[in-house]
Amino acid sequence: MNIEALRHAYRSGALSPEILLRQCLEKIQDMQSSNAWISVLNEEQLTPYLEHLKTINIEDYPLWGIPFAVKDNIDVKDIPTTAACPDFAYTPSEHAFVVQQLIDAGAIPLGKTNLDQFATGLVGTRSPYGAVTNAFDEKYISGGSSSGSSFAVATGQVSFALGTDTAGSGRVPAALHNIIGTKPSVGLLSCRGVVPACKSLDCVTFFTTTQDDADTLLDISSVYDNEDIYSRHAEFSKKKITEKFTVGIPKDEDLEFFGHPEYLTLFKQACKQLEKAGAELVTIDLSIFLKAATLLYNGPWVAERYHAVGSFIEDTTKQCDQTVSAIIKGANTKTAVDAFDGIYQLAEFKKQCDKILASVDTIVMPTTSNHYTIAELEENPIALNSHMGYYTNFINLLDYSALAIPAGFTGSNLPFGITLFANKLEDKLLQQISHRYLSVKSWGMGASNMAMPPSTDSSTKQLSLDGYIPVAVCGAHLSGMPLNHQLTDRNALLLETSTTSKNYHFYALAGGPPFRPGLKRVKQGADGASILIEIWAVPTEHFGSFVAGIPAPLGIGKLETINGDWVSGFICEDYGLEGASDITSLRSWRDYIASLPN
C-alpha cells in the first residue's frame, strides 16, 4: 500500500483505482470492531474522484489514485466533521487547505477517522464512537488522539493518513503501530479547516509505512497559506548530514518508563543502531525539556483549548466526554497574569533548550514511556494519559520539528518507537537521519508482516551502495518476470522503480522465449518516450557473473533516468533491432507482455 508500490501497479496495469478502493472498503468493513472510522465515503461520493483520475496523467500527479484517511477534526468537503463529538458536528463546504493539496495531487480521501474527543488525549479511548483498538493486540490502546488514522495505516486500509499533533497526537499512535509519524514544524502545513486544540501550537501530521512516503507528502503539502495566521513558508534548513553526525541521547536519570523496563532495553538498542548508521552519541540533559513540557497542561496553554470549544462544553444541553470536559474546564482557573507567567517561563526554558539542541544534529528519545491496556486506561484515565506524553509535550511549545520512527518490538510483540527532534524547519534533516537509521534495520510496515522497501533517499543510497553497483533493467529482469531470479539469486536489492528520460525508443526483439526488449536512445526532442525501469543494486562480487550471462545483442551501457542521472543498464546493439517490433507507445515491458495473446 505504499505510494510507489501502488503507482507501479497502476502503471503496469496490474491494478486500477476502482479495484483498490473496493478492496480498501472491504478491509474497513471487516475491521469495524476496531472503531477506527467515524464515517466512510460511499460509492456515489467516491465516483467524482475516480472520474477525475480518468482526465489526468499519472506521471503528472504524484498521488494519482492513492487512498488516504483524514482525522475527523480536519474538514473534508460535504462530509461531517465531528471532532469525535456528535453534538458538535458540522458539514464543511470546502476541504481543509492541506486536504485540498493532497487531492490536487491525485489522492482520494476514503473517510474520517476516530480520535480522542477534541484531540484532547494520547490514548484513543476518549470517544463516543468507541475506543480504537491496537492493530497488534485489541486489548491494548491505539494511542491518541489520532488513533483511527494510525490504525488505518498500520492495517493497510489506506496508504497514508492525516493526523494532528499538539501534545504528541501524531507521534504516540505511530509508535504503538510500527509506522512513521511526521510532526512538521509548527505552521509548515496549514491548519485552515482544522478544529483547533491549541491554535498557536497545532500541527497537521502524516502517518506512513515508509520514510519515502513521508518525504513525498511533506513536499506536496508544505504550501504557504495566506489565510492561516500561523502559516510558515517552507524555507527548510540546508543542513546536510555527512557520513558522521551527532545525536544527543538523554542521561539515564532523565529516562522514565513507569514500570516498563523493557522499553529501556529497546531504547538502548535503538541508540546502538544509530551508531551503526553513522551517529556519534552525545549525552545531553533532557531535564530542562521535560520541565518545559509541564507548561502544556499545568500552565495557561490549556486556555487555548477552552478558547476553541469552551462555550460548547459549558452548554449543558450538549454531550461530551467527561474526562475531556474536565481537562478543558481547568482553564477557568487561569488568569491573564498566569498566561504571561507561562510565556516568560517558556522563553527562559527555550533559551536553555535551544543551546543544548544546537550542540548536536538531533536529539533522540523514546516516543512514549509505556503501553497500557484499554481496561487500565478506563481505571485511571488522566494519570496514565500523562505518562504517555512524558516525552512529547514540549516539542510544539519549543517550536521544534519531530519524526517518530519504529524501533523494534517487546517480548509481547507490541511495537516500540523512538523520536528524533531538531529545530524548526530542520524537517528534512530528520528525514535524512531516519533514512540512515532504517537502512541499517527496519521492522516492516505496520502490522502487515511485509518488509519495508529499500530507501530511495540519495544520502542513504550513497551510504548503503558501498559494495554494490546500480543496474537499470527494463524487461525480463523486472520484479516478477522470468529472469528476475538472476538478480535475486545474487542478493541484489531493488532500489527504486523509475523511468528513463524521454529520449528512448523501446522494442520487442525478435526470437524468444524468453522474450527480450531493446532500448535505443534518440536525439533530444525526437519522438522518444520515458520507459519504465527498475534500478537494482547488484553486489560487486556478483556483477561480473551477471554481465557474463547477458546474450548478444544486449549489453550493459549507460542509461539516462527521468531525473537526469546516468546509471548502468541494458542497451541493445543496432543490428539486434532487425525484425524487432516498436513498442515505444506502451512504455512498459509488462504492458507489452500483457498485450500478447495467451
NORZI-V537763 format. One record per residue. N is the residue number from 1. PSI is psi in whole degrees, 0 to 359 (none if undefined). NEAR is the number of other ideal C-beta (glycine too) atoms within 8 Angstrom. Layout:
n: {N & N}
psi: {PSI & PSI}
near: {NEAR & NEAR}
This chain:
n: {1 & 2 & 3 & 4 & 5 & 6 & 7 & 8 & 9 & 10 & 11 & 12 & 13 & 14 & 15 & 16 & 17 & 18 & 19 & 20 & 21 & 22 & 23 & 24 & 25 & 26 & 27 & 28 & 29 & 30 & 31 & 32 & 33 & 34 & 35 & 36 & 37 & 38 & 39 & 40 & 41 & 42 & 43 & 44 & 45 & 46 & 47 & 48 & 49 & 50 & 51 & 52 & 53 & 54 & 55 & 56 & 57 & 58 & 59 & 60 & 61 & 62 & 63 & 64 & 65 & 66 & 67 & 68 & 69 & 70 & 71 & 72 & 73 & 74 & 75 & 76 & 77 & 78 & 79 & 80 & 81 & 82 & 83 & 84 & 85 & 86 & 87 & 88 & 89 & 90 & 91 & 92 & 93 & 94 & 95 & 96 & 97 & 98 & 99 & 100 & 101 & 102 & 103 & 104 & 105 & 106 & 107 & 108 & 109 & 110 & 111 & 112 & 113 & 114 & 115 & 116 & 117 & 118 & 119 & 120 & 121 & 122 & 123 & 124 & 125 & 126 & 127 & 128 & 129 & 130 & 131 & 132 & 133 & 134 & 135 & 136 & 137 & 138 & 139 & 140 & 141 & 142 & 143 & 144 & 145 & 146 & 147 & 148 & 149 & 150 & 151 & 152 & 153 & 154 & 155 & 156 & 157 & 158 & 159 & 160 & 161 & 162 & 163 & 164 & 165 & 166 & 167 & 168 & 169 & 170 & 171 & 172 & 173 & 174 & 175 & 176 & 177 & 178 & 179 & 180 & 181 & 182 & 183 & 184 & 185 & 186 & 187 & 188 & 189 & 190 & 191 & 192 & 193 & 194 & 195 & 196 & 197 & 198 & 199 & 200 & 201 & 202 & 203 & 204 & 205 & 206 & 207 & 208 & 209 & 210 & 211 & 212 & 213 & 214 & 215 & 216 & 217 & 218 & 219 & 220 & 221 & 222 & 223 & 224 & 225 & 226 & 227 & 228 & 229 & 230 & 231 & 232 & 233 & 234 & 235 & 236 & 237 & 238 & 239 & 240 & 241 & 242 & 243 & 244 & 245 & 246 & 247 & 248 & 249 & 250 & 251 & 252 & 253 & 254 & 255 & 256 & 257 & 258 & 259 & 260 & 261 & 262 & 263 & 264 & 265 & 266 & 267 & 268 & 269 & 270 & 271 & 272 & 273 & 274 & 275 & 276 & 277 & 278 & 279 & 280 & 281 & 282 & 283 & 284 & 285 & 286 & 287 & 288 & 289 & 290 & 291 & 292 & 293 & 294 & 295 & 296 & 297 & 298 & 299 & 300 & 301 & 302 & 303 & 304 & 305 & 306 & 307 & 308 & 309 & 310 & 311 & 312 & 313 & 314 & 315 & 316 & 317 & 318 & 319 & 320 & 321 & 322 & 323 & 324 & 325 & 326 & 327 & 328 & 329 & 330 & 331 & 332 & 333 & 334 & 335 & 336 & 337 & 338 & 339 & 340 & 341 & 342 & 343 & 344 & 345 & 346 & 347 & 348 & 349 & 350 & 351 & 352 & 353 & 354 & 355 & 356 & 357 & 358 & 359 & 360 & 361 & 362 & 363 & 364 & 365 & 366 & 367 & 368 & 369 & 370 & 371 & 372 & 373 & 374 & 375 & 376 & 377 & 378 & 379 & 380 & 381 & 382 & 383 & 384 & 385 & 386 & 387 & 388 & 389 & 390 & 391 & 392 & 393 & 394 & 395 & 396 & 397 & 398 & 399 & 400 & 401 & 402 & 403 & 404 & 405 & 406 & 407 & 408 & 409 & 410 & 411 & 412 & 413 & 414 & 415 & 416 & 417 & 418 & 419 & 420 & 421 & 422 & 423 & 424 & 425 & 426 & 427 & 428 & 429 & 430 & 431 & 432 & 433 & 434 & 435 & 436 & 437 & 438 & 439 & 440 & 441 & 442 & 443 & 444 & 445 & 446 & 447 & 448 & 449 & 450 & 451 & 452 & 453 & 454 & 455 & 456 & 457 & 458 & 459 & 460 & 461 & 462 & 463 & 464 & 465 & 466 & 467 & 468 & 469 & 470 & 471 & 472 & 473 & 474 & 475 & 476 & 477 & 478 & 479 & 480 & 481 & 482 & 483 & 484 & 485 & 486 & 487 & 488 & 489 & 490 & 491 & 492 & 493 & 494 & 495 & 496 & 497 & 498 & 499 & 500 & 501 & 502 & 503 & 504 & 505 & 506 & 507 & 508 & 509 & 510 & 511 & 512 & 513 & 514 & 515 & 516 & 517 & 518 & 519 & 520 & 521 & 522 & 523 & 524 & 525 & 526 & 527 & 528 & 529 & 530 & 531 & 532 & 533 & 534 & 535 & 536 & 537 & 538 & 539 & 540 & 541 & 542 & 543 & 544 & 545 & 546 & 547 & 548 & 549 & 550 & 551 & 552 & 553 & 554 & 555 & 556 & 557 & 558 & 559 & 560 & 561 & 562 & 563 & 564 & 565 & 566 & 567 & 568 & 569 & 570 & 571 & 572 & 573 & 574 & 575 & 576 & 577 & 578 & 579 & 580 & 581 & 582 & 583 & 584 & 585 & 586 & 587 & 588 & 589 & 590 & 591 & 592 & 593 & 594 & 595 & 596 & 597 & 598}
psi: {359 & 158 & 310 & 324 & 318 & 320 & 322 & 315 & 321 & 314 & 322 & 348 & 4 & 346 & 151 & 156 & 323 & 314 & 317 & 314 & 322 & 317 & 319 & 315 & 326 & 319 & 316 & 317 & 318 & 338 & 29 & 328 & 348 & 342 & 28 & 335 & 143 & 320 & 145 & 135 & 141 & 179 & 319 & 320 & 331 & 338 & 315 & 324 & 318 & 320 & 323 & 323 & 329 & 345 & 357 & 158 & 130 & 326 & 339 & 354 & 103 & 342 & 26 & 115 & 14 & 120 & 140 & 163 & 155 & 123 & 138 & 35 & 14 & 133 & 135 & 127 & 131 & 7 & 128 & 137 & 121 & 335 & 30 & 32 & 99 & 323 & 341 & 346 & 145 & 160 & 112 & 151 & 357 & 163 & 151 & 151 & 314 & 324 & 319 & 322 & 319 & 317 & 320 & 335 & 1 & 359 & 158 & 118 & 131 & 340 & 191 & 136 & 158 & 159 & 162 & 130 & 134 & 28 & 34 & 90 & 157 & 26 & 333 & 16 & 353 & 64 & 137 & 349 & 5 & 155 & 133 & 126 & 164 & 143 & 341 & 334 & 114 & 348 & 342 & 159 & 157 & 344 & 152 & 184 & 348 & 54 & 309 & 323 & 317 & 319 & 317 & 321 & 315 & 329 & 7 & 22 & 333 & 167 & 320 & 169 & 150 & 139 & 188 & 162 & 120 & 317 & 4 & 8 & 344 & 2 & 313 & 313 & 330 & 315 & 323 & 0 & 11 & 40 & 177 & 132 & 114 & 116 & 94 & 168 & 146 & 130 & 351 & 322 & 130 & 141 & 15 & 127 & 14 & 131 & 120 & 147 & 286 & 101 & 326 & 350 & 342 & 143 & 140 & 138 & 170 & 142 & 129 & 166 & 347 & 156 & 328 & 316 & 318 & 320 & 314 & 314 & 322 & 319 & 320 & 322 & 351 & 72 & 129 & 137 & 111 & 336 & 2 & 116 & 340 & 7 & 142 & 137 & 146 & 63 & 73 & 148 & 141 & 7 & 132 & 144 & 147 & 195 & 327 & 142 & 162 & 137 & 124 & 134 & 142 & 150 & 150 & 324 & 347 & 353 & 136 & 128 & 10 & 53 & 21 & 71 & 339 & 330 & 325 & 316 & 314 & 323 & 318 & 321 & 321 & 321 & 322 & 324 & 322 & 321 & 318 & 332 & 358 & 5 & 140 & 119 & 130 & 122 & 131 & 166 & 108 & 351 & 324 & 327 & 319 & 327 & 320 & 325 & 330 & 341 & 336 & 317 & 330 & 345 & 196 & 353 & 342 & 338 & 336 & 324 & 321 & 322 & 323 & 315 & 12 & 315 & 325 & 316 & 326 & 346 & 109 & 349 & 353 & 149 & 131 & 166 & 132 & 321 & 316 & 316 & 316 & 321 & 312 & 323 & 343 & 341 & 339 & 340 & 354 & 143 & 171 & 325 & 319 & 320 & 313 & 324 & 316 & 318 & 316 & 318 & 318 & 319 & 322 & 315 & 316 & 320 & 317 & 318 & 319 & 322 & 318 & 315 & 326 & 345 & 352 & 170 & 324 & 164 & 139 & 143 & 163 & 148 & 319 & 170 & 347 & 176 & 113 & 160 & 161 & 322 & 319 & 319 & 321 & 329 & 328 & 68 & 322 & 314 & 316 & 326 & 320 & 322 & 321 & 332 & 14 & 320 & 5 & 332 & 340 & 345 & 308 & 326 & 322 & 4 & 53 & 159 & 153 & 154 & 119 & 128 & 151 & 149 & 31 & 187 & 150 & 173 & 341 & 12 & 36 & 139 & 150 & 148 & 159 & 161 & 132 & 136 & 153 & 183 & 170 & 144 & 16 & 29 & 319 & 334 & 316 & 323 & 317 & 316 & 322 & 316 & 316 & 312 & 311 & 341 & 339 & 314 & 139 & 169 & 33 & 189 & 104 & 224 & 22 & 346 & 14 & 139 & 146 & 132 & 158 & 146 & 147 & 11 & 131 & 323 & 325 & 319 & 316 & 321 & 314 & 350 & 4 & 123 & 5 & 155 & 119 & 136 & 129 & 132 & 151 & 1 & 242 & 350 & 358 & 159 & 130 & 357 & 166 & 327 & 8 & 333 & 336 & 338 & 309 & 328 & 338 & 16 & 31 & 152 & 136 & 119 & 312 & 159 & 133 & 199 & 163 & 174 & 178 & 30 & 36 & 146 & 151 & 133 & 150 & 115 & 155 & 154 & 189 & 178 & 164 & 147 & 144 & 146 & 166 & 136 & 135 & 126 & 138 & 167 & 146 & 132 & 347 & 179 & 66 & 184 & 162 & 125 & 136 & 132 & 161 & 140 & 118 & 147 & 112 & 127 & 137 & 320 & 343 & 358 & 319 & 314 & 328 & 313 & 322 & 335 & 2 & 119 & 150 & 148 & 13 & 157 & 181 & 125 & 207 & 132 & 144 & 126 & 170 & 337 & 1 & 2 & 154 & 125 & 157 & 141 & 175 & 129 & 167 & 135 & 147 & 322 & 336 & 349 & 358 & 126 & 3 & 156 & 131 & 114 & 25 & 322 & 336 & 330 & 357 & 130 & 324 & 317 & 324 & 312 & 320 & 336 & 347 & 147 & 146 & none}
near: {8 & 13 & 14 & 12 & 9 & 14 & 13 & 9 & 9 & 13 & 9 & 11 & 9 & 5 & 8 & 7 & 10 & 7 & 8 & 12 & 13 & 8 & 8 & 12 & 10 & 8 & 11 & 15 & 7 & 6 & 10 & 8 & 6 & 11 & 13 & 14 & 14 & 11 & 9 & 8 & 9 & 6 & 5 & 5 & 9 & 12 & 8 & 7 & 10 & 12 & 8 & 8 & 11 & 6 & 5 & 10 & 5 & 11 & 6 & 5 & 10 & 8 & 12 & 12 & 14 & 13 & 13 & 14 & 19 & 15 & 17 & 15 & 13 & 16 & 11 & 14 & 8 & 7 & 13 & 8 & 15 & 11 & 13 & 16 & 15 & 7 & 8 & 12 & 9 & 6 & 8 & 13 & 5 & 7 & 11 & 15 & 14 & 13 & 15 & 10 & 11 & 15 & 12 & 6 & 11 & 14 & 10 & 14 & 15 & 15 & 14 & 14 & 18 & 15 & 19 & 18 & 15 & 17 & 16 & 12 & 15 & 15 & 16 & 18 & 14 & 15 & 16 & 9 & 7 & 7 & 11 & 16 & 13 & 14 & 11 & 10 & 8 & 7 & 8 & 14 & 17 & 18 & 18 & 18 & 15 & 20 & 20 & 19 & 17 & 19 & 19 & 15 & 19 & 14 & 13 & 9 & 13 & 13 & 13 & 14 & 16 & 17 & 17 & 19 & 15 & 13 & 11 & 16 & 19 & 17 & 18 & 16 & 20 & 17 & 18 & 16 & 19 & 13 & 14 & 17 & 18 & 15 & 14 & 13 & 13 & 13 & 9 & 13 & 11 & 13 & 15 & 10 & 13 & 12 & 11 & 10 & 15 & 13 & 11 & 7 & 12 & 15 & 16 & 15 & 17 & 16 & 19 & 15 & 14 & 12 & 14 & 13 & 16 & 14 & 10 & 11 & 13 & 15 & 7 & 11 & 12 & 9 & 8 & 8 & 9 & 5 & 6 & 11 & 3 & 9 & 12 & 11 & 5 & 9 & 4 & 8 & 8 & 4 & 7 & 7 & 11 & 5 & 4 & 7 & 12 & 12 & 17 & 15 & 11 & 12 & 10 & 5 & 4 & 10 & 10 & 6 & 11 & 8 & 5 & 9 & 7 & 8 & 13 & 9 & 8 & 12 & 14 & 8 & 10 & 13 & 12 & 8 & 12 & 12 & 10 & 7 & 12 & 10 & 11 & 8 & 11 & 10 & 7 & 12 & 8 & 11 & 8 & 11 & 12 & 11 & 8 & 14 & 13 & 10 & 13 & 14 & 11 & 5 & 12 & 11 & 12 & 14 & 10 & 13 & 15 & 13 & 8 & 12 & 12 & 12 & 6 & 11 & 12 & 7 & 7 & 4 & 3 & 10 & 6 & 13 & 11 & 6 & 10 & 14 & 10 & 9 & 12 & 15 & 11 & 10 & 12 & 6 & 4 & 10 & 5 & 5 & 6 & 10 & 11 & 8 & 9 & 12 & 8 & 8 & 10 & 13 & 8 & 8 & 14 & 11 & 8 & 9 & 13 & 10 & 8 & 14 & 13 & 7 & 9 & 12 & 10 & 15 & 15 & 12 & 12 & 14 & 15 & 18 & 12 & 12 & 9 & 12 & 8 & 12 & 7 & 9 & 15 & 7 & 6 & 7 & 12 & 9 & 7 & 13 & 12 & 9 & 11 & 16 & 14 & 13 & 10 & 16 & 12 & 12 & 11 & 15 & 13 & 13 & 9 & 12 & 15 & 12 & 16 & 16 & 14 & 12 & 12 & 10 & 9 & 12 & 5 & 5 & 7 & 12 & 13 & 15 & 16 & 14 & 16 & 14 & 13 & 14 & 11 & 9 & 12 & 14 & 15 & 9 & 14 & 15 & 14 & 13 & 16 & 13 & 13 & 15 & 11 & 12 & 11 & 8 & 5 & 7 & 10 & 10 & 12 & 13 & 9 & 10 & 4 & 6 & 6 & 10 & 10 & 10 & 12 & 9 & 12 & 6 & 11 & 12 & 12 & 7 & 12 & 11 & 10 & 5 & 5 & 11 & 9 & 13 & 15 & 16 & 13 & 15 & 12 & 12 & 12 & 13 & 6 & 4 & 12 & 6 & 9 & 12 & 6 & 10 & 12 & 8 & 6 & 11 & 7 & 12 & 8 & 12 & 10 & 9 & 10 & 10 & 11 & 15 & 11 & 8 & 11 & 15 & 10 & 15 & 15 & 10 & 15 & 6 & 4 & 7 & 4 & 7 & 10 & 11 & 15 & 14 & 16 & 11 & 8 & 9 & 5 & 4 & 3 & 7 & 4 & 11 & 11 & 11 & 13 & 14 & 14 & 14 & 15 & 14 & 15 & 14 & 11 & 8 & 4 & 11 & 11 & 6 & 8 & 13 & 8 & 6 & 7 & 9 & 4 & 6 & 9 & 12 & 10 & 9 & 8 & 8 & 14 & 10 & 15 & 9 & 5 & 6 & 6 & 6 & 11 & 10 & 14 & 16 & 13 & 14 & 9 & 6 & 6 & 12 & 11 & 6 & 5 & 11 & 5 & 8 & 10 & 12 & 6 & 9 & 11 & 11 & 13 & 12 & 11 & 12 & 9 & 8 & 6 & 6 & 2 & 2}
